[in-house]
Amino acid sequence: MIPAPFDYAAPSTVEEAVTVLADAGEDAKVLGGGQSLMPVLRMRLAAPTTVVDLGRIPELRGIREEADALVIGAMTTHDEVCRAESVRAHAALLAEATHTVADPQIRHRGTFGGSLAHADPAGDLLAPALALDASMTIAGPAGRRTVPAAEFFVDFFTTALAENEVLVEVRVPKHTGWQAHYEKFNRVAQAWSTVAVGAALRMEGGAIAEAKVGLTNMDTVPVRARTVEAALIGRPVTAEAIREAARDAAAGANPGTDANADAAYRTQLARVLTARAVTAAART
Amino acid sequence: MRITMTVDGTSYTDDVEPRTLLVQHLRENLGKVGTVIGCDTSNCGACTVHLNGRSVKSCSVLAVQADGAEITTIEGLERDGQPHPVQQAFHENHALQCGFCTPGMIMQSIDLLGDTPDPSEEQVREGLEGNLCRCTGYQNIVKAVRAAAGELGAKR
């Protein structure tokens, strides 16, 4: 099918994009890489009056390294994130998770910022961003503001972004030397995560010194498995210790029920996948 | 909106509605019907083309987003009347049954071989994850891609 008609704007700066969004009103839609929006437009599940394409704004593209963080432009593609040596070195969990997103063609177009702003609870980059304590820089009519990931994800497909705001970049604190793994459970190739778990570990002398664990699709927003993180500290890497620590992986989460899995099954998956993710991360 | 793009080596300038999909522009305005539409969900990969050298699903890109871009379709692969080595390998290995997924399979295979010149069977299957063959003719597709890898490797 073909999308319903819309006006199209392709601003060349962030400030211009904010102005265009303000003028276009509440039925405007921001177009990032388009890999979530285009199917929705084609099936006419959405019919915005104006589509504001961020693809012609150079500032939004690319990864820069600062002393203590990587700063990833919102329009940086998944493929660029996967290939970046700096991401592999300083945010390995993000590299691992990004590699599991959709398929190669979609990773060539889809963007990191677009995925976060879309905020699909089954999206694979939300939990890693949360687990790595990322923060989002947002531009609006009043200027720029920074929102930590924990406050950025508000609800099902809902973020802290107002209608006239644009996600500019994401600051990911460096986790240099941390070992990571993203364990994704889905039914078939290309399918969204039924549940997935991202684990990043700082190892010291064969034991876990620090752990960060994020859960995908265990709630309307990504979930930080704080109970697991605390339970892993100081633990040796044995199957029993990890299984024990992963037991309360779903603590505080409120998983939904859908055609793929019910809440009880998701809770069990969170446990099993957390143990697998931590085990794999410890072995990398 | 007026847009200009280079498709298979030729520059085209056209007026399109913003909602026009790249695949629709290629097929209906430029006559590049070698690129086909297989689904409405971005799953099947039949419409895969190269946009500035990387594979994309042309049903999931607006024509206006490709303004200024260089596009290669299945129709732009042959050189001097000779099929591309990947096309030749698909032919020789009977890597098609009904043939509908073939343009997308070939375009994605070329992208894959650009990144991974000598892929294992598993790497081929992963690289073609975004392309569906409803005849389930995957065995010979994988075989063809690995044969093409050998052929391209020998030429280097």
Interface residues (C-beta under 8 A of the other chain):
Chain A: M1 I2 P3 A4 P5 F6 D7 Y8 A10 L31 G34 Q35 M38 P39 L41 R42 M43 V51 D53 G55 D79 A102 D103 P104 Q105 I106 H108 R109 A189 Q190
Chain B: M1 E17 P18 R19 T20 L21 Q24 D40 T41 S42 N43 G45 T48 L51 R54 S55 V56 K57 C59 S60 V61 L62 V64 Q65 Q108 D111 L112 G127 E129 G130 N131
